[in-house]
Amino acid sequence: MYKHGIEVSEKGTAYERPLATRYGVQVVTGTAPVNLVENGAVNQPVKVSSFDEAKAALGYSDDWESYTLCQSMKACFEIFKVYPVIFINVLDPKKHKKDVEAGDYDVVNHQASLEPGTLKGSVAVKASAEAEAASEDKDYILSFAEDGRLLITLLSSGSLYESNTVNVSYTKLDPKAVTEEDIIGARNMETWEETGLEVIRQVYPRYGLTPALLLAPGWSHKPNVGAALMGKCEGLNGVYRCECILDIAAENRKYTECRAWKEAAGYTDPHAAVLWPMALYEGKRMYFSAVYGAMASYYTAVNGDVPYIYPSNKLLGIQGAVLADGGEVILDQPQAAELNGDGIVTLLNDGGWKAWGNNTGAYPGTEDPKDRFIGCRRMFSFAANYFITQFRSRLDESMNRNTIDDIVNSFNIWGNSLKSQGQCAGLGMVYLREENPGEDLANGHVKLRIYMAPYTPLEAIEAVAEFDMEALRNAVAGEEEERD
């Protein structure tokens, strides 16, 4: 096209780009409004890299109590902007549903609306209870509004266009029908079909990603679910390890009650970060685990994709700390520290709301830094998973000393790079002859030893203030000299 003149074109608004992570991947299990999308994923691990992808695969609703995965969608893609995230939805429209009896609905501007959760394919529309069923796409069309309501729009070419009411029956999702058993899941030994947390096994075979953080906001405060999450943290796919993020039931009104609850629930695993209370975001209650998981993943991504940064004393972008009934929780530093001493991470308002605490659920039962501190525990899991994924390709090679040295040297180069960047105090590998007897070598088995020293957190700083009498004498003496 020949041009002669002046013109202006527009480009879409550029938002802050999200950060990608490989070693901080969250796997979140819960419920999603899959009625909003066609072929919504059920009991499948769905990898998404943006809010739009999450909405397209699983739907989105601000009803976080009913649709728990939406809390993590909000935290990951709006508050912290980190990806990818693996979501596992267990809300099954074929199973978790209830019928709504036929009734009359008002028509305003040729449009009627049904409540959120409506299953689109179940809707039957009539002019009245006695009339024949109208035809979709001839008499009306169906579409979802932003708030999840199903809209029935009457077509001008159809028989219902001038109606003031329509008679409608339908089936809707029933999130309350989802049970702890649905979240925990199972494996059908005949069909090999997996559900709930059992689906986590599929993450690596499908996507080549090792889960780093397992969470189930809205469910992990139930001890049976928490136990199942902790049980998945070791031996995943037979070899991998990861951490889980567990909520303490926010019905506890006093922070002093949390330790007894934690211990009664058995939330004392070194792979578990245990959190209390809930967070407040945009006027709604959000489970602490949802925003904590997003924050921990973000700080992994932003720091070279190495989880050495402690997810404590970090701003969360929330507006408050609340109980299950919405009551405020306002802790000061000594109260928050008491919870930390119980192996619980909490929320502290100090120039903004922050996560506060470095201890895993295993503390105070253990003081081994490897299992006590969240950052150390994550680094040990990270190093193990890195070694497995990076050197699996060396399996079945000829087992000579060159092969062994090459593995050891390659690992040490990587470990030294982490040390030089201040991501750990030391990380190295050695082959010890005394740990490799001839019988093992003859069977093709080699044992290598990893030595690593993640940095422990700087939890306490003490400065001693002392009256400087000499400075006072000098200052006063100087004043006398000036008067003279």
C-alpha positions in Angstrom: 0.0 0.0 0.0 1.4 3.4 -1.0 1.6 5.8 2.0 1.8 9.6 2.2 0.8 11.1 5.5 1.0 10.7 9.2 -0.5 8.0 11.4 -0.4 6.5 14.9 -0.6 2.8 15.7 -1.1 1.3 19.2 0.7 -1.6 20.9 -0.8 -3.6 23.8 0.2 -2.5 27.3 3.4 -4.2 28.4 3.0 -5.6 31.9 5.8 -6.9 34.1 7.1 -10.2 32.7 6.7 -13.2 35.0 9.8 -15.1 36.2 10.4 -18.7 35.1 11.6 -21.4 37.5 12.6 -25.0 37.1 13.6 -25.8 40.7 10.9 -23.9 42.5 7.9 -25.5 40.7 4.7 -25.6 42.8 2.2 -28.5 42.5 -1.1 -27.4 43.8 -4.1 -29.7 44.4 -7.6 -28.6 45.0 -10.8 -27.5 43.2 -11.5 -25.3 40.2 -14.6 -24.1 38.4 -14.1 -26.4 35.4 -17.7 -25.8 34.3 -16.5 -22.5 32.8 -14.3 -24.2 30.2 -14.8 -27.0 27.7 -13.2 -30.2 28.6 -11.9 -28.9 32.0 -9.1 -31.0 33.3 -10.0 -33.4 36.2 -7.4 -35.4 38.0 -4.7 -34.4 35.6 -1.5 -32.4 36.2 -2.0 -29.2 34.2 1.1 -27.0 33.6 0.3 -23.4 33.1 2.5 -20.3 32.6 0.0 -17.5 32.9 -3.3 -16.5 34.4 -4.9 -16.7 30.9 -3.6 -20.3 30.5 -5.0 -21.2 34.0 -8.4 -19.8 33.2 -8.5 -21.5 29.8 -7.6 -24.9 31.3 -9.5 -24.8 34.6 -11.6 -21.7 34.8 -11.3 -19.0 37.5 -13.6 -17.7 40.3 -13.3 -15.3 43.1 -15.1 -17.8 45.3 -11.9 -19.1 46.8 -13.6 -21.1 49.4 -15.4 -23.2 46.8 -12.6 -23.2 44.3 -9.4 -23.5 46.2 -7.0 -23.6 43.2 -8.0 -20.0 42.4 -6.2 -18.8 45.4 -2.9 -20.0 44.1 -3.7 -18.7 40.6 -4.2 -15.2 42.1 -1.0 -15.5 44.2 1.2 -16.9 41.5 0.1 -14.8 38.5 -1.0 -11.5 40.1 0.9 -11.0 43.3 4.3 -12.6 42.4 4.2 -13.3 38.7 6.1 -16.6 38.7 5.6 -19.7 36.5 5.2 -22.5 35.7 2.7 -23.9 38.2 1.2 -27.4 38.1 -2.5 -27.6 39.1 -4.4 -30.7 39.9 -8.2 -30.2 40.0 -10.2 -33.0 41.7 -13.7 -31.4 41.2 -15.4 -33.7 38.8 -18.6 -32.5 37.1 -19.6 -36.1 36.6 -19.4 -36.8 40.3 -19.6 -33.6 42.4 -22.9 -32.1 41.2 -26.5 -31.6 42.2 -29.7 -31.0 40.3 -31.6 -27.8 40.6 -35.4 -28.2 40.2 -37.1 -26.3 37.4 -38.2 -22.8 38.3 -39.1 -19.5 36.7 -36.4 -16.9 36.2 -36.9 -13.2 35.4 -35.9 -11.9 32.0 -34.3 -8.5 31.8 -33.4 -7.0 28.5 -34.0 -10.4 26.9 -31.6 -12.1 29.3 -31.9 -14.4 32.3 -29.1 -15.6 34.5 -28.3 -18.7 36.5 -26.1 -19.1 39.6 -22.4 -19.7 39.3 -21.4 -23.4 39.0 -24.1 -24.2 36.4 -23.1 -27.0 34.0 -23.8 -25.6 30.6 -24.8 -28.8 29.0 -27.5 -29.6 31.6 -29.6 -26.5 31.0 -33.2 -27.0 29.8 -35.2 -23.8 28.9 -38.9 -23.5 28.4 -41.4 -20.7 28.1 -43.3 -22.2 31.0 -43.4 -25.4 33.1 -46.0 -26.9 30.8 -44.3 -25.8 27.5 -42.1 -27.8 25.2 -38.3 -27.4 25.6 -36.9 -24.5 23.6 -33.9 -25.0 21.3 -30.4 -23.7 22.1 -28.9 -21.6 19.3 -32.4 -21.2 17.8 -34.4 -19.7 20.7 -31.5 -18.8 23.0 -27.8 -19.0 23.5 -25.7 -19.6 26.6 -22.6 -17.8 27.8 -20.8 -17.2 31.1 -20.5 -13.8 32.7 -17.3 -12.6 34.4 -18.6 -13.5 37.8 -19.4 -17.1 36.7 -23.1 -16.7 36.2 -24.6 -18.5 33.2 -26.5 -16.1 31.0 -29.4 -17.1 28.9 -29.8 -14.7 26.0 -33.1 -14.9 24.1 -32.7 -14.6 20.3 -34.9 -12.2 18.4 -35.5 -14.9 15.8 -36.7 -17.4 18.5 -40.0 -18.1 20.2 -38.9 -16.8 23.6 -37.8 -13.3 22.7 -40.7 -11.4 24.2 -40.9 -13.5 27.3 -40.8 -11.9 30.8 -39.8 -15.1 32.5 -38.4 -18.5 31.4 -38.7 -21.8 33.1 -35.2 -23.4 33.6 -33.9 -26.6 35.1 -30.2 -27.4 35.4 -27.4 -29.2 37.2 -24.6 -27.4 39.0 -21.2 -28.2 40.4 -21.2 -29.0 44.1 -17.7 -28.2 45.5 -19.0 -29.1 49.0 -19.3 -32.7 47.8 -15.5 -32.9 47.4 -14.0 -34.9 50.3 -10.6 -35.3 51.9 -10.5 -38.7 50.1 -10.9 -36.9 46.8 -7.9 -34.7 47.5 -5.7 -37.6 48.9 -6.7 -39.7 45.9 -6.0 -43.2 45.0 -4.8 -45.5 42.2 -7.1 -48.0 40.5 -5.1 -51.1 40.3 -7.2 -52.4 37.4 -7.3 -49.3 35.2 -4.2 -47.7 36.7 -6.2 -44.4 36.8 -4.8 -42.0 39.4 -6.7 -39.3 41.3 -5.9 -36.5 43.8 -2.4 -36.4 45.2 -1.5 -39.7 43.4 -1.4 -37.6 40.2 1.7 -35.9 41.4 3.6 -38.9 40.2 2.8 -37.9 36.6 4.4 -34.4 36.8 8.0 -35.5 35.9 7.0 -38.1 33.2 4.7 -35.6 31.5 6.7 -32.3 31.8 10.3 -33.2 32.8 9.9 -31.0 35.9 10.7 -32.1 39.4 8.1 -30.8 41.9 9.7 -28.5 44.5 6.7 -27.4 46.7 3.5 -29.4 47.2 0.5 -27.6 48.6 -3.3 -27.8 48.8 -4.7 -24.5 50.1 -8.1 -25.0 51.7 -7.3 -28.6 52.4 -3.8 -28.9 54.0 -5.2 -27.8 57.4 -6.9 -31.2 57.5 -4.5 -33.7 59.2 -5.3 -36.6 56.8 -4.5 -34.4 53.8 -1.4 -33.0 55.5 -0.2 -36.5 56.2 -0.6 -37.4 52.6 1.3 -34.4 51.4 4.2 -35.1 53.8 4.2 -38.7 52.5 4.8 -37.5 49.0 7.9 -35.5 49.8 10.4 -38.4 49.6 10.7 -41.1 47.0 8.7 -39.2 44.4 9.0 -41.2 41.1 11.2 -43.5 43.3 14.1 -40.9 43.6 13.1 -37.3 43.9 12.4 -35.3 47.0 10.6 -32.0 47.7 8.9 -30.0 50.4 5.3 -29.4 51.3 3.5 -26.3 52.7 0.9 -27.0 55.3 -1.7 -24.7 57.0 -2.7 -24.9 60.6 -6.5 -24.7 61.1 -7.2 -21.0 61.4 -10.1 -21.7 63.8 -7.4 -21.4 66.5 -8.0 -18.0 68.1 -4.8 -17.9 70.1 -1.3 -18.2 68.8 -0.4 -20.2 71.9 -2.7 -23.0 70.8 -0.9 -23.6 67.5 1.9 -25.8 68.8 -0.5 -28.3 70.5 -2.6 -28.5 67.3 0.6 -29.0 65.1 1.9 -31.8 67.2 -1.6 -33.5 67.5 -1.9 -33.3 63.7 1.6 -34.8 63.3 2.9 -31.9 61.3 6.5 -32.5 62.4 8.1 -33.6 59.2 11.4 -31.9 58.2 10.0 -31.6 54.6 7.0 -29.5 55.9 6.7 -25.8 56.4 3.8 -25.3 58.8 1.9 -22.0 58.6 -0.6 -19.9 60.6 -2.9 -18.0 60.3 -4.7 -17.0 57.0 -3.9 -14.0 54.8 -6.2 -11.2 53.7 -6.0 -10.2 50.1 -8.5 -7.9 48.3 -10.8 -8.2 51.2 -11.0 -12.0 51.1 -9.4 -14.7 53.1 -6.6 -16.6 51.4 -4.9 -19.6 52.8 -1.4 -18.7 53.9 0.1 -21.6 51.9 -1.1 -20.2 48.6 0.7 -16.9 48.9 3.7 -18.5 50.7 4.2 -21.0 48.0 4.1 -18.3 45.3 6.6 -16.2 47.2 9.0 -19.1 47.8 8.8 -20.0 44.1 9.4 -16.4 43.1 12.5 -16.0 45.3 13.8 -19.2 43.9 13.4 -17.9 40.3 14.8 -14.5 41.0 18.0 -15.9 42.7 19.4 -18.0 39.9 16.8 -20.7 40.3 18.6 -21.9 43.5 16.4 -22.1 46.6 19.0 -20.8 49.0 17.1 -17.6 49.9 15.0 -18.1 53.1 11.3 -17.3 52.5 11.2 -15.3 55.7 11.1 -11.6 56.3 9.8 -11.2 52.7 6.9 -9.0 51.7 3.8 -11.0 50.6 1.7 -8.2 49.0 -1.2 -9.0 51.3 -3.3 -6.7 53.5 -3.6 -8.5 56.7 -3.6 -11.7 58.8 -6.9 -13.3 59.8 -8.6 -16.3 61.3 -11.2 -18.5 59.6 -14.0 -16.3 60.8 -12.3 -13.1 59.5 -11.1 -12.0 62.9 -7.8 -10.0 62.8 -4.5 -11.5 64.0 -2.0 -8.8 65.1 1.2 -10.3 66.4 4.3 -8.5 67.6 7.9 -9.7 67.2 8.1 -11.7 70.5 4.8 -13.4 69.8 5.8 -14.3 66.3 9.2 -15.5 67.6 7.3 -17.8 70.0 5.5 -19.4 67.1 8.8 -19.8 65.2 10.2 -21.6 68.3 7.3 -24.0 67.9 8.3 -24.8 64.3 5.6 -22.6 62.8 5.9 -19.8 60.2 3.6 -16.9 60.8 2.6 -13.4 59.5 4.2 -10.2 60.9 3.4 -6.6 59.9 6.8 -4.9 59.8 6.8 -2.2 57.1 4.2 -4.5 55.3 3.0 -8.0 55.9 5.8 -10.6 55.8 6.2 -14.3 56.3 8.2 -14.8 59.5 10.0 -17.9 60.4 12.8 -20.2 59.2 12.1 -23.5 61.0 10.5 -26.6 59.4 7.8 -28.5 61.2 10.5 -30.8 62.6 11.6 -28.1 65.0 12.0 -28.1 68.0 12.1 -31.9 67.8 15.4 -31.7 65.9 18.2 -29.2 65.8 20.0 -30.7 62.9 20.3 -27.7 60.5 19.8 -30.0 57.5 16.3 -30.8 58.8 15.5 -27.8 61.0 15.9 -24.8 58.6 13.6 -24.5 55.6 16.4 -23.1 53.4 18.8 -25.9 54.3 16.2 -28.5 53.7 15.3 -27.1 50.3 18.9 -26.9 49.3 19.5 -30.6 50.2 16.4 -31.6 48.1 17.5 -29.3 45.3 21.1 -30.7 45.1 19.8 -34.3 45.2 17.2 -33.6 42.4 19.8 -31.7 40.3 22.3 -34.6 40.6 19.7 -37.2 39.5 18.4 -35.2 36.6 21.8 -34.0 35.3 23.6 -37.3 35.5 21.0 -39.9 34.8 22.2 -39.8 31.2 25.5 -41.3 32.4 23.9 -44.5 33.6 24.9 -47.7 31.7 28.1 -46.2 30.5 31.3 -48.3 31.0 32.1 -48.1 34.7 35.8 -47.0 34.5 37.6 -44.4 36.5 37.4 -41.8 33.8 33.6 -42.0 33.9 33.5 -41.7 37.7 36.0 -38.8 37.6 34.0 -37.0 34.9 30.8 -37.2 37.0 32.6 -36.0 40.2 34.4 -33.2 38.4 31.3 -32.0 36.6 29.4 -31.9 39.8 32.2 -30.1 41.6 32.3 -27.4 38.9 28.6 -26.8 39.5 29.0 -26.8 43.2 31.9 -24.4 43.1 29.8 -22.0 40.9 27.1 -22.0 43.6 29.7 -21.3 46.3 31.3 -18.5 44.3 27.9 -16.8 43.9 27.3 -17.0 47.6 24.5 -19.5 47.3 26.1 -21.9 49.7 29.2 -22.2 51.9 30.3 -25.4 50.1 29.1 -28.1 47.8 31.3 -30.9 46.5 31.5 -34.6 45.7 34.1 -37.3 46.3 34.6 -40.9 45.4 35.9 -42.8 48.5 37.5 -46.2 47.8 36.5 -47.6 51.3 32.8 -47.0 50.4 33.1 -49.0 47.2 33.9 -52.7 47.9 34.8 -55.0 45.0 31.5 -56.8 45.3 29.5 -53.6 44.7 31.7 -52.6 41.8 31.4 -56.0 40.2 27.6 -55.6 40.3 27.9 -52.1 38.7 27.1 -50.1 41.8 29.1 -47.0 42.7 28.6 -44.8 45.8 29.6 -41.1 45.7 29.5 -38.8 48.7 28.2 -35.3 48.5 29.3 -32.7 51.1 27.3 -29.6 51.3 26.9 -26.6 53.6 23.9 -24.4 52.9 24.0 -21.1 54.7 21.9 -21.1 57.9 19.7 -18.0 58.4 20.9 -14.9 60.3 18.1 -15.1 62.8 19.3 -12.9 65.6 21.6 -9.8 65.7 22.5 -8.3 69.1 24.2 -4.9 69.5 25.4 -3.9 72.9 25.0 -0.2 73.7 27.4 1.4 76.2 27.6 4.9 77.6 30.7 6.5 76.3 31.9 8.6 79.3 35.1 9.6 77.5 33.2 11.2 74.7 31.1 13.1 77.2 34.3 14.3 79.0 35.9 15.4 75.8 32.8 17.2 74.7 32.4 19.1 78.0 36.1 19.9 78.1 35.9 21.3 74.6 33.0 23.5 75.7 35.0 24.9 78.7 38.0 25.7 76.4 35.7 27.6 74.1 34.4 29.7 77.0 38.0 30.5 78.2 
